[in-house]
Amino acid sequence: MIERRPLPHPWEKVKAELQSRLPGLLRDLGVRERPDRQGLIHPLNPNRKDRRPGSFVIWTQGAGAGAWKDYACDDKGDVFDLIQYLASPRPAEKIDVYWWALDWLGWDRGHVRTLAEDAAARQRREREIRAEEARAQAMEKARSAELFKLWLGLPPIAGTPAERYLTTARGLPIERLAHQPGALRWAEAVEFADPETGEVHEWRHCMVSAVTRGKAVTGLHRTFLTPDGTGKAQRRKAKTMIGSVAGGAIRISPGPSGLSPTQAEKKGRTDPLIVTEGIEDALTLAIARPDCRVWAAGSLSLMGLLDWPGCASAVVLAADNDWDKPEAVAAFERVEAHWRAQANGRPVAVIRAALGKDFNDMARGVAA
């Protein structure tokens, strides 16, 4: 019988330490996304062809911090499993993950710390976490300010290829809107220097939409178009988002009141709110239903990260007809559950187009 050497640190102690330093651990594992307000991160799964966020979820709060699940393939586990799933090179066995964790934590493989050492390490860790949180908040604030400054300097879409795209390619009579969508602007050719990375991005021929959370523009949504606005640009991703977009929305229509959400809430004015994935769908419904406030979330997963605003008397979720995509169907079910959990007796409804993928397809008579 082989006598096994006792481990220098209990598994649960190592796990607790990993959980307490989770932001740094995720960063070193290649996860750059920030948690949403529920403490969830929705990165793309690097171990399969994951085209958009939503199905791969990492929990960052509570006793289950570091736990994860991919709803598309049902893979799941705790923080040790997350390391084994994401680390490169990948640890082969669970015990390899344990030693990897000790090395990452900077713990001696053969030395068990004293209580005094534990206390000093805990204080150091708390200082590091506070410093990291402060740095991240400052960086997010600086990035949002730069994005807002860039967006504010762009011209409205009137008379630009973006307007031509919406009216001609998408068949939207936006002149019928009582309030023209001020969130939409046009970028012929601009440069943006990311304050976090220093990388300079050039944006050419794109409709730039403000993503607003509360009173602040925190991110931007870009739809890249052909120079003449006859359609979307032929590129790998015609739509991209930048900045802090979780919990924010592209506010397409203020509804019949014409008031901002903050103003409406102060005056006690509430109207139904329609929430869509895309901008084109939101404009279609804003034209058809001027009695409703209309927001575009930008993606299916982001529809489920919005809080119920005080200006909404009811919420109507516009679902795409993605019946051939089980992953999208499951993601929308989570979105609906999110809104119903916030309803507190207020109405929540789901609507789908009778033709095509969405309401813009239906308005144009385009079959799926």
N, C-alpha and C positions, 0 to 999 in steps of 0.2 A: 504493500500500500504506500502510495506517494504522499508525503506530508505536504500539504499546501500552505504556502506562506500566507498569513493573514493580510488582507488589504490594508494599506496605510490609513485610509479614510473610508468611513461607511458610505455606501451607495447613496443613501438618503441625504447625507451631508453634502456630498458632491452635487447631487441633483439640486438641492436648495441653493447652493452657491451659483450654479449655472443659471437658475431661474432669476436670482437676484441681479445677475449681470447680463440679462437677456439682450438688451439693446446692442451691447458690444459683441455678444456672441452671434447674433443674427447678422450684424454687419460683416463679421469675419467669415460667415458662411455664405456671403454674397447676397443677402436679403437687404435691399436698400429702401423698400417701401416703409412708410410710417403707419403706426396703428390708427384705426378709425376711432370714433368716439366710444365704441363698444370694446375697444382693446383688441380688435382683430386686424390681422394683416392678410392681404389678398395678393400675394405675388404670383407670377407665372411659375408653373412647375417646371424646373429645369430638366427633369428626368423623363419628360414626354413632350410631344408636340402640343404645347398649351398655347392657344392663340390669343386668349384674352383672360384677364383676371376674373375670379369669382368662385371657382371650384376648389382651388387650393387655399386652405385657411390655416393660419397659425394664431394660437391664442397667446396673449402677452400678459394677462392679468390673473391674479388669484392663485389658488393652489395648483391649477392646471397650466400655469405659464410654461410655454415651450411645447405644449401639446399641439398636434397638427392633424389635419385630415384632408385628403383629396376626395371630394365627393364624386368625382368623375370615375375613379377606379377603386374607391373604398380603402386605399392605403391610409394608415393612421399610426399614431404612436405618441410617446412622451418626448421629453427634451433629449434623452439619450438616443432615441430612434431618429429624431430630427437631425442630430449630428451625423449619425450613420447614413442618413438619406441624402444630406447635402454636402458633407465634407468632401474635399478632394485633396489627396486620394481617399477613397471611401474606406473607413475601417471595416475589416472583414467580419469580426466577431464583436459581441457585446462587450467583452472584456477589453478589446482594443479601443472601443469608444471610451471606456473608463480611463484608460491610460492617456488617451488623446485629451480627455477633459482635464486631467491633472496637469498635463503640460500646458494646456491653454490657460488654466487658472494660475499657473506658476507655483503649484504646490509640489513640494519635494515628494518623490515617489516612496521614500522610506522614512519620512519624518511626520509624526502626528503633532499638530500644533498644540501649544498650551492654551489655557483659557485666556491668558493675557494676549497671546499672539492672535487668537480668534477675535478678541475685542478690537485690537488694533487694525486687523484686516477688515473687520466689519465697518469700522469708522472710515477707513480708507475707501472702501467700496461705496459707502454712502456719499462721500465727497465726490467720487468719480461719477456716480449716477447723477447727482445734482449738477455737476459741471457739464456732463453730456447733455442733460435735458436743457440747461440754459443755452448751451451752444446751438442745439438743434432749434430751439425756439427763436433765437436771434437770427439764425440762418434762414429759417422759414419766413420770418418777418421781412428780412432784407430781400429775399427772393420775390416775395409777394409784392413788395414795394416796387421793385424793378419791373415786374410783369405788368403791374397796374400802370406805371409810367409809360411803358411801351404801348400798351393798349390805348391809353388815353390820347397818345399822339397820333393814332391812326385815324383815317377818315371814316365816316359812316359809309354804309354799303350803297347808298343811293347813287346811281349813275356809274357803278363799278361793275366789273365782271362777277362779283359776288351776287349783286342784285339780278344780273342776267341769268346766273345759274339758278337762283331760286324761282324767278318768274318764268323762265323759258324751259330750262332742263327739268325743273321740278313742278312746273305748272301752278305756281302759287301766286294768286292775286293779292300780294301783300299790301297793295294800295287800299284794300278793304279793311285793313286793321285800323281800329280807332287810335291805337298807340303804336307807332312804328317801333320795332325791336331795337332799342338802344344798345343792347348787349352785343350786337353784331357789328363788326368793323372789317375793313379791307386792308390787307398788307400786300402792296405791289412788290416790294423788296426791302426788308429790314434786317438788321443784325441784332442779336440778343446775346449778351455775355452773361453766362450763368454765374452768379456770385459764389455758388458753392463749389463748382468745379473749375471755374475760369474758362471753360470751353465756350467758344463763340459759335453760335448757330445762325445760319442765314435762312430766313423764311421768304419764299417767293410765291406770289400768286396764291394767297390763301385767305379764306374768311376766318377771322379771329374773333372768338366769342368769349366774353367774360364769364368766369365761373365765380359766383358770389356766395359767400357764407356769412350770414349776419349782415353787417354793413360793409364788409370788406371784399374786394376782389382778391381772391387768394390763388387763382390759377387761370389758365387760358386753354381753350379748346381750338384746335386748328383744323380746318377742312381745306386741303390743297386742291386747287382747281386748275383747269387748263387756262392759258393766258387770256383767252376770249370768253371764259365762263360758260362754255357749252357743256361742260361736264366735269367730273372729278379728274384729277391728274392721274396719269398712269404711273403709279409708284407703289412700293410694297405696302405702305400704310398711308392711305389718303386722309385718314383722320388720326390725330394724335392729341394728347393732352400734356400739359406741363404745369408744374407748381403743385400746390396743395389743393387737390380737387375733392377729396373725401368729405362728405357732408355739405358740399356746395352744389349749386345748380346754375344753369344758364336760364335766366329769367326772360322768357320770350314775351309774355303778355301779363300786364298787371290786373287784367280783368276789368269789369265795368267801372270800378272806382277810380282807376288810374293811379292809385296810391302805391307806394312801396310797401313791402311787408311790415317794416317798422312803423310807418305812418298809419297803416291800416290797423295794426294792433293797438296803437295808442288811441285811435278813434273808436275802437271796438267794432270795426268793420270786418266782417268775414264773408268770404265767397268760396265756392267750390274750387279746388285746386286739381288740375290735371297734370300728371307726371308722366313723361315719355322718356324713351331712351335717347332718340336722336332729335336734332334741331329741325330737320325737315318735317318730321311727324308732329313736332310741337307747333310749328307754324301752321300746318294743315288744320290742326284742332283749334288753334287760336282763332283762325278765320271762321271756322264752322261754329265755334261756341264762344262768342264774345262775352257771354255771361260768366265765364270762368277765368280764373288766373291759370296760366300755363307755364310750366317749367320743363326744361330738358335736363336730364341728369348727365348725359354724355355716354353712358354705357349701362348695361343691365345690372352689373354688380353695384354701380354707384346709385342706382335707384333705391337700393336697400340700405344706404348709409345716410339718408336724409332724415332729419328730425321733423316731426309734425309742426309746421309753423303756426303761430298764433293767429295768422290771418286766414286760415283755412277752416271752413265750416264742414267740409267733407273732402275726401281724397279719391280721385279717379285714376287708376293705374292703366295706362295704355300698353297692352302687351303685344309684342310681335308674334306673328304666326310661325313659330319655330318648332312645329310639331315633329319635324324630322331630326331634331337635335335634342336628345334626352338630357344632355348637360344643361342646355339653355332652359328647358322646361323645369328642371329641378331648381335652377338658379332663380327663376321667376317665382316659384313656390316659396322660396325663402324671402324674396322681396315682399310678396303679399303678406306673409306671416309677420314680417317686420312692421308693416304699416298697421295691420290689425292689432298688434300688441300695443301700439301707441294710441289707438282710436278712442278708448275710454267712452264708448257708446256712440261716437260720431260715425257717420256712414263711410264705408270703404267699398268701392266698386271696381270691377275689372272690365275693361272693354277691349274688343278685338275687331279688326277690320274684317268685313265680309268678303273682301277680295284682295289678293296679293299678300305681301308680307306684312304691310303696315298701312296706316291710314293715308299716307301720301301715295302709296301704290293704288289704293282704292280710289282716291280722288282723281288719279290720272287714268284709271281703268286698266292698270297693269296687273296681270295675273301673276301668281307666284311661280 
